[in-house]
Structure formats: structure tokens, C-alpha cells
């Protein structure tokens, strides 16, 4: 346990997790800010906030820090962040501590699953390979839900195996509970739902379980999860249901390499006749995820498949331990050579460095790439207590586009239109990042507006970041900031 804890901590330190600034992935900032929103809501609960609609409160928070993902993602991870922040505070460092805990727990549960089955050398090698996978390293360095999904999948493996080894109501409760927690963390839990049924059918056993109130309650909770997803988002859009997107079934080969995928197939076949519970559950997990991905084409990134990483490595362990030492070495060498070796590292974007040069609270507009805008929102929210600064994303205020940048339309007419928009929103600080090429039209226009006008002057810089502060009063009266999110319209007050 101590060695695993030290390993995870070392990986975070050398990977730059503690000094990074939420720009590792576009969704990272939203996961951080949403947890902060819940923590602040709980922290200010009073009669006035109880009488105010929580949705309206969240809408006002979104107007200040426009990177809230509640509704697009389920609330489990954000509640975990808020709970963790009670003793440890809410900051980049404390959230990396949470990722450390989940990363350590994942390796520990994986070790406890593998050690009774394989020799120590094979077990240690599998644990190190799990830690070396790119998706695991990325999870350690970002405030993302992936490690929580990995931990849930490992716990799910364990409780389903326990149920198959000793079927009964007492062993069925943990299965429902872990599945419920997984569903509250991320929608990929749908891939785990058929696993117990498939594994039981494959075993040929007949189980008679008397349904009692805990099982019924767990089932009702799972139904509520489904209602949550249906009521808060467009399932067909976010799930990518339809054949217009390519099937992402080749992604498992990118998790630990095709060599270990091949070894997992060998291990599954070699142990299938024995009907061992772990083999059946591991095979059912991989098969269920593959079948589900046919419908949910949105599983198009390796991190979405992190739940099949433990089954793949465990089945590969069966293959290596089923043959002699020489044969095992000959099998593992090509698999190791095909492993996606990569040392994931992050460098600070400079957002905190520039933020320290500005006077807060302020009404700011940030123009950057998708990850950069979110990073600025997150670092601002991290050092403030709502209500304070208002951050406006230039990509939303000066232009319009879909979630992934599709259907882009510029919404202001030239420099005059951009200047008028800045006045209307009461912006007193403009932050310009260096977005990836090609530069979006609104970024070019905004830079021209503030750099060529006497109404603005440079007031800070750090690396590729430059800040301009208002030097002359606004010429247009300020209007309330308005945003639309989740089918609702929120107006600043």
C-alpha cells in the first residue's frame, strides 16, 4: 500500500499535476468549477438560498464562471469533490489529492484482485502496466471523472465475482450499489449494467434471489439515474446514437496496446472451460462495452474505455500464467513492445501568473482555445468566493458555435461592433491567449479592438498571455449579461 501510494505521488509530481492549470483537456475546467459551485452553494445555505431556486442560483453562478457541467454529466463526481473539500479546501492542490486517492485505490484494488490468481512477478508487472497506461496517467493529472470510472469498474468486478461465488441477497446488494455509484459518476456505466446477467447466463448456474427492499430501492435509484440523463440532456445527441459516426471498437487496442488485447483473448479462451467467475465477468465486461459502443458512438476516446482496462490486463495475466516461464516471456515481449509507452507531462499555462497581476474582482473577457478559456475561468473561480468576478468567454459573446466548434458564426460587425459589445457587457479587462492555429475570427477581431484603441491599455502579461485594461469610460450603457444553458435563459442581476 505504501509503495503504491508513493508510486502514484511520484507520477503526479513528475507529470506536473500539481502545477498545471486546468488546460489539459477542454472538459477539465468544467469538472473543477462545477464541484466548486456545489461546495459554495452548500457553504452559503441559509433561508434566502433555500427559498431561491437551486437552478436559478446555479444559473447566476454560471454567469460569473461559465464552465458548469452539471446536467451534461451526472452529479456524483461533483458531490465527491465538494465532500473532499470540506476537510481539505477547494483548490488545484486539494483536487489533485483527490485524484491521488482514487489513483492509489484503483491500483490497490487491482492488486487485490490479481494477487490471489497470479505469481507476484506477474501481479506486479500488471499493476505497473496499469499505472503506465496513458489514460491512467492523464487521469492522475486532471480533474476528470476517468479515475472514478476506473475505480468503480474495479469494485464492480469484485462485487460481481463475489455474487457469483456466493449468490444471495447479501452479495447482490453491493452489485446494485456499485452500479448506482458508477452511474452517478458517468454515463459509461451503462456498459456495466448487462455484465452480471451475461456472466450468470454464461456460467450456466441458476440463482434464485428473493427481492427485498434494499434491492428494490437500488433498482429505483437506478431508474432515477435514467430519468436524470433523459431530463437533463439530449441522449441521442450526447450519446452519438446512430450510424453516422464511425464505430470506435478499435480503441481498446490503444489502452494497453494490441499485444495485451491479444493476450487477453488467449487468457479468456484458455480458462473459459473452467467457468471461473472472474474470467466470465471480465469477458462479459469487455463484450458488453463493445456491444454498447455500437449504439453509443460517443465512446470515441480511449479514456471512455478505461473501464475495460482492468479486464484486459487480468485476462492477459491468465494467459501469461497458463504457460511455462519461457513461453510466458516469449508472449509478453511483443506485447510490451506494442504497449503505448508515453510519459504524460503538463506545464503551467501561465494563467495564475497573469491573474496575480490583475485587480480582482473584475469583469473580464477571455479569448483562447477551448481549453484555455476554461482554464482561465477555473483559476479565477479557485481564488474567489461567489459572487465576485464575472468572466465572459469571447467564443460565446462575440461568436456562436456548437459544443465542438461546429456551425461557427461571428456575431459582431467589425471593430466597432466588438467595441460596442465590450461596453455593453461592462468588460474592464480583456485577456488574450495564443490559441491554436488557425486563429478564430473573433480572437483576431478582439485583439485588433483592444490593441489599436486608446480606450484600452496593456496592464499585464505572462508568457503567451496578455491583458488589456479599460483606460476610458464605456461609451455605451451596460446591459445585463444573458446566457442560455440547458434550455433555460439566465439574466444577470
C-alpha positions, 0 to 999 in steps of 0.5 A: 500500500505504501509503495503504491501510494508513493508510486502514484505521488511520484507520477503526479509530481513528475507529470506536473499535476500539481502545477498545471492549470486546468488546460489539459483537456477542454472538459477539465475546467468544467469538472473543477468549477462545477464541484466548486459551485456545489461546495459554495452553494452548500457553504452559503445555505441559509433561508434566502438560498433555500427559498431561491431556486437551486437552478436559478442560483446555479444559473447566476453562478454560471454567469460569473464562471461559465464552465458548469457541467452539471446536467451534461454529466451526472452529479456524483463526481461533483458531490465527491469533490465538494465532500473532499473539500470540506476537510481539505479546501477547494483548490488545484492542490486539494483536487489533485489529492483527490485524484491521488486517492482514487489513483492509489485505490484503483491500483490497490484494488487491482492488486487485490484482485490479481494477487490471489490468481497470479505469481507476484512477478506477474501481479506486479508487472500488471499493476505497473502496466496499469499505472503506465497506461496513458489514460491512467496517467492523464487521469492522475493529472486532471480533474476528470471523472476517468479515475472514478470510472476506473475505480468503480469498474474495479469494485464492480468486478469484485462485487460481481465475482463475489455474487457469483461465488456466493449468490444471495441477497447479501452479495447482490446488494453491493452489485446494485450499489456499485452500479448506482455509484458508477452511474452517478459518476458517468454515463459509461456505466451503462456498459456495466449494467448487462455484465452480471446477467451475461456472466450468470447466463454464461456460467450456466448456474441458476440463482434464485434471489428473493427481492427485498427492499434494499434491492428494490430501492437500488433498482429505483435509484437506478431508474432515477439515474435514467430519468436524470440523463433523459431530463437533463440532456439530449441522449441521442445527441450526447450519446452519438446514437446512430450510424453516422459516426464511425464505430470506435471498437478499435480503441481498446487496442490503444489502452494497453496496446494490441499485444495485451488485447491479444493476450487477453483473448488467449487468457479468456479462451484458455480458462473459459472451460473452467467457468471461473467467475472472474474470467466470465465477468471480465469477458462479459465486461469487455463484450458488453462495452463493445456491444454498447459502443455500437449504439453509443458512438460517443465512446470515441476516446480511449479514456471512455474505455478505461473501464475495460482496462482492468479486464484486459490486463487480468485476462492477459495475466491468465494467459501469461500464467497458463504457460511455462516461464519461457513461453510466458516471456516469449508472449509478453515481449511483443506485447510490451513492445506494442504497449503505448509507452508515453510519459504524460507531462503538463506545464503551467499555462501561465494563467495564475501568473497573469491573474496575480497581476490583475485587480480582482474582482473584475469583469473580464473577457477571455479569448483562447482555445477551448481549453484555455478559456476554461482554464482561465475561468477555473483559476479565477473561480479557485481564488474567489468566493461567489459572487465576485468576478464575472468572466465572459468567454469571447467564443460565446459573446462575440461568436456562436458555435456548437459544443465542438466548434461546429456551425461557427458564426461571428456575431459582431460587425467589425471593430466597432461592433466588438467595441460596442459589445465590450461596453455593453457587457461592462468588460474592464479587462480583456485577456488574450491567449495564443490559441491554436492555429488557425486563429478564430475570427473573433480572437483576431477581431478582439485583439485588433479592438483592444490593441489599436484603441486608446480606450484600452491599455496593456496592464499585464502579461505572462508568457503567451498571455496578455491583458488589456485594461479599460483606460476610458469610460464605456461609451455605451450603457451596460446591459445585463449579461444573458446566457442560455444553458440547458434550455433555460435563459439566465439574466444577470442581476 
